[in-house]
Amino acid sequence: MASALSAPAILNILPSANANTLTALIPDIYAALDVVSRELVGFIPSALRAPSVERAALGQDVNIPTMGVQTAVNITPAMQVPEPPDNTWQTGQMKLTKARAVPFGFTGEEQRSLNTGGPGYLSARGMVVAQALRTLTNEIELDLAVEAAANASRAYGTPGTTPFTGDQIEDLAQIKKILDDNGAPKSFRSAVLNTSAAAKLITVKNLSRVNEAGSQMTLRQGELLDIFGMSVKDTGQAVNHVKGTGAGATTNAAGYAVGATVITLAAAGTGTILAGDVITFAGDANKYVVVPTGGDADVSNAGTITIAAPGLRQAIPAAATAITVANSYAANVGFSMNALAVAMRPPAIPEEGDLAVDRMLITDPRSGVSFEFAIYLGYKKVRYEVSLVWGVKAIKPEHIALLLG
């Protein structure tokens, strides 16, 4: 599924007293990328980049305005222009939450040892740098996977069963349906699968038979093609959710209209309903996802649970209605690019500078992420550092759907 890696792209070399110190490192990094194991990346290239957030300081809130639902009115002729209604803006927030680095160093004696009885200092240094790229890339990918799965609007599939059983790709069609029903843009959609679901998908005969698929890429190279308007990718950082222990829970008898997201429980049942749980209400086949702050630690206490927007697709009657918590699942995620955002930048440097003798930005060919490399010279020792600042946010949960596995 992965093509041959291209050489890392140097974006910028910042001026320093030793401008060529890190430039000479590039061939060693490239050589090491061919031998260091790498996990698959699907969420990073599918998410929206948020440049306005990248300009913020670490931990600083950045408002993300979204427009609420507009209401139509009857046209009434008049001699005066009617006053327009006020716009209803909804404001979410995103911030850079992580400043992470992978440091490593060598003493002069260690360098000599590598050159005389080991793989050579330059080769060893390149492999350590490649492992640093791997570590930080996996962290970003996992953060996006967790954020997407936790904020999905609804779900489809059978928990505990890998999708695409029996040479069928209907599962992806149902994810498309959820996105369509919620009004997600038809462009820039992605479906990011775990490796088990991806392995199942590439064996579907309609995709591997050249005369039916119209391409030999899946058969010959295992490449996942666009299906139903979604760019299909796989990830090595998929989320596995363990369900809550809730049993016998019901809603109260208030009744809830289509679009409701906060549901009050009756004092019934036992156990917990956790954030990320997939639940159903009696008489409604839709599978709803409990939002990160919407769980209930004890369903018998008549508390509330909150499901993701756009809320109920079918009204709950004014009677106690049984709630079923689905089994634990592996989260495959379909979403449009505008639903999931990531902001990334190098760490901020004081205006006076710091003790680094050289620093540069280099792009990882697997993920497309640009990391900062810096070198600090000490007493008979050198410190290297690979670093990045980032944050992730599901800014439009309505445009995210889970394919359960």
N, C-alpha and C positions, 0 to 999 in steps of 0.2 A: 504494500500500500504506500510505502514511502519511496520516493524517487531518490536518486543519488544526490547527496548534499553538495551545494555550491559553496564556494569560499565565503567566509564572513565578509560583510561589506563595512569598510571603515567610513563612518559618517563624519567624524570631525576629530582633529587632533588639536588639543588646546595648547597654547604656547607654554613653554617651560624652559628651564635651564638646560634640560637634556632631552631635546625634542625627539631624538631617534631611539630612546631607550625602549619604548614599547612598540614602535614600528617594526623593529626586528623580530618581535614575538609573533607576528601574524602568521607566517608560514607554519610555525610549530602548533599554533592553535588549530589551524586548518587540518594539519596532518593528524592531530589527536582526535578530531571529530569523527574520523573514520573508524576509530577503534574503541571509543568510549560508548557504552550502551546508552540509548536514548529512548524515552517513552514517547508515545504518540501524543500529538497536540491537536485538539479540535476546537476548544472554546476560544483560545486566544485569537486565532485568525477570523473567528466568526463574530466577535463582539465589536461593539461600536467604540472607537477611540474618542475620549472626551478631552479635547485640548484645553478647554477653559478650566477644567479641574486641574490639569497638569501644571497650570501657572500658580496654583495655590500652595500654601505652606502645609507641612505635615499636620494632619488633624484639623485643618481649617475647613469649616462647612462651606460648600458652594451650593447655592439654590439652583434647582432644576425646575423651571416652571412648565406646567402642562395645562392645557385647556380642558375644562369640564364639559359635560354634555350641553349642547345648545338646544334651546326650546323654540319651536316654530309658533308663530302667532297668525291670527286671521288678519287679512288686509282690510282696513276700514278707511275709505276715502275721507279726507279732512282738508280744511283750508290751512292748517298748520302742520308742520313736520312733527310727527310723534317723537317723544323722547325715547332714545334707544335704551334697552335694558343694560344693566351693568354686566361686564364680563365676569365669569366665575373662574378664577385662576386657582389651580391647585399647585402647591409647591412641595417638591421633594428635595432631599439633600443628599449630596455625595461628598466624600472626602478621601484624601490620601491617607490610608490607615497604616501602611507598613513601610518602614525604611530598613532594608535588609542587605546584608553583605556576607560574602563568603571570603574570609581572609586566609591567606597561607603565606608561608615564608621559608627561606632557606638560609642556612649559615654557609660560610665559605667551605667549611669541612664537609658539609652535606653535599655541596656541589661537586667537590673533588671526588667524593665517594661515588656519586652517580656517574661521573665521567670515567672512572677507572674500573669499577666493578659492577656497573649497572647499565640501564638503558641509555645513559647520557643525560646530562642536565637539561638540555633544550627539549628533548622528547618528554622527559618527566614533567617539566614545567608546563608544556603544552597539554598534557593529559590532565593535570590538576585544574588548569583553566577550563578545559572542556567539562570536567565534572562540576565545576562551579556554575557554568551555564546551565547544566542539567538540573542542578539543585534549585536554582531560582526560577527557572522556567516551570518546573513541576509545581512549585509553590503557587505561582500565579494561576496556572491551569486549574489547580485544585480549588483555589479561592473562587474562581469563576464557576466551576462545576457545582460547588456548594451553594453559591448565591443563586444560580439558575434553578437548581432542583428545589431549593427551599421556597422559592417565590412563584412556582408554576401556578397557572390558573386552574387547570383541570388535568386529569390523567386518563389514559386509556391502556388497556392490556391486562394481563393476568399476573399479579405479583408472584415472583418465584419461578416464572416460566419465561425462558428466553424468547423474544419476539421472532417472527418470521418462520414459524413452524409450518411445515407442509408446503414449502415452496410458495408461500404467499407474501406479498408485500402490502397487503391491505392495512397492516398496522400503521405504516407511514401515511396512508390515505386518511386514516382516522385522526392522526396528529394534524394533518393538513386541514381537516374539517374543523377541529377545535380552533386553530388559528384563524380560519376563514370566518367561523361563527363569531369570533371575538373582534373581527375587523382588523386583523394584523395586515400590514402591507404585504403584497404578493412578491415583492422584490427582496433580495438579500436575506432569504430564509435559509436556515441551516438545521440539520438534524445531527446531533453529536451522540454517537453510540459508544457503549463500552465494547471491549474487544470480543466478548462472547456474542453479542448481538451482531457486531460487524462480521464476524466469522460466519454466522448463520446467514446473513444477508448475501454475502458474495457467492454462496452456494445455491441461491435461488436460480432455477433453470432459466427463467425469463431474462435474467441478467447475464448469465454465463454463456448462453447460446448466442453466438454471434448473429445468426440470422434473425433472432427475435430482439436482441438488445440493440442491434445496429452498430455495435462496437465490440472489439476484442479486448478492450482494456481490462474489464473485470476478469475475463477468463485467463488472459496471458500475464497480467501484472497485478491482479487483485485490487485494482483501483476502484474505489466507490464512486459511482457516477451520480449526477443530479437525478433525483426522483421526485416527481410531483412538485416541481418547483423548489425543491430543497437541496442544498449542497450537503451531501452526506459525508461526514467525517467520523473518525473514531478517536478516542482519547484513552490515555493510560491512567487518568485520574478520576474515573467515574465514581459517583457517590452511591453507597449502599446504605439504605435507611432501615433502621430497626424500629418496628411499630411500637406504639404504646400498648398498655395492658387493658384498655377500656373494654368493658363488656356490659351489655344490658342498658346502655345509656339511651335516653330519649330526649327529644326537645320538650319544652314546656308547651302549653296549649294556646299560646298567643297567636300562632300562625305567622308566616313570613312570606313576603311578596317576592316575585322575581327580582333579582338584583341585590337582595339582602346579603350582607356578609357576616354580620354579628348575630349569632344564634344563641339564645339562652337555653340552658339545659334544665330539665326537671331534676328533682332530688331522687335520682334512680340510678341503678347500676353500680359498678365498681371499677377501680383502676384509673388509668390516665389516657388522655388523648394528647399526643405530643405534636409539637411543630413538625411539619413534614409528613404527618400521617395522611393517608388517603382515606376519605370517608364517603359513605353513601347514606342517603336518607330513604326510608321505606317508600316505595312507589316511584322513586326517581332513579333512573339508571346512570345518571351523570356521576362521575367520580371527582370529588372536590379535594383540594389540598389545603391543609391547615397552615396558615402563615406563620413566620418565625416567632411572633409574639402572641399567637392566637390559641395556644394549647390550654389544657385544664389539667392540673395535677391531681384532681379528685373529682370525677364526674358525679359523685353522689351529693356534692355540696351545692347543686343548682347554680353553678357558675356559667361562664360563657365560653364559646369557641368562636374563632374568626377564620373564615375561609377567604381565599384569594379573590381579588377582582377578576371578572365582573360579577362575581357572586352567584346566587342561585339561578339556574336555568329553568327551574320549575318550582312553583310556589309550594310551600309546606302548609298543609291545612291547619286549622285552629284546633288541633288535638295533639296529644302526645305522639310523636313520630319516632320510630326506632332508628338509631344511628348504628351503622356497622363500620368498624375499623378494619381496613384491608390488611392483608399480611405484609410482612417486610418485603422490600423490593430493591432492585437495582435500578437506578435512575438513568434512563436515556432521555435526552432533552431535545425538543424541537422549538425553535424560536426565530423571531425576526431580529435583524441586527439592532434595531432601535430599542429592543427590550432589555439588552444587557450591555452595560458600559464598563470599560476599563480605562483607567488613566495611569500613565507610567512616565517617569522622568528620572534623570540622574539626581543623586542627592545634591542639595544646595551647598555651595561652597562660600565661606565668608568673603566679603569684599576684599579683605586683606590677604586672602589666600590661606592655604594650610601648608603642612610640611611635605606634601606629595611633590616629588621631583618631576613627575610626568603623569598625565592622565589622558584618556581617549575614550571615544565611544565606538563600540563594535556591535554589529548586528548578527544575532544568532540565526543561521539559515533555516533551522527547523521551525522556529516559532515566529520569526520576524521581529523579535524584541531586541531593542538596543540597550546594552548594558554599559556601565562605566567601568573602565579598568584604571587602576591607579597603582603607582609604585612609591614606596616610602623607603628611603635608605637609612639604616641604623648603624650600629657599631658591629662590624664584621657580620652583619645580617641584613637581609632585605625582606620587606613585607609587600606582598601583592594583595589587591583587594578587588573583587568583582561585586558591584553594588547596583541597587535600583530602589526607587520609591514608587509605590503603586497603591491603588485602591480600586475596588469593584463595586458595582451597584446594579441591581435589577430595577430599572427605571420604569418599566412598563410590564407588570406581571400578566396583564391580559394577553400579551403576545408571547407567552411561554407555555408550553405544554409538556407533560411527562409521558413517555412511553415506558410502561412498567416492564421490568424483566426480573 
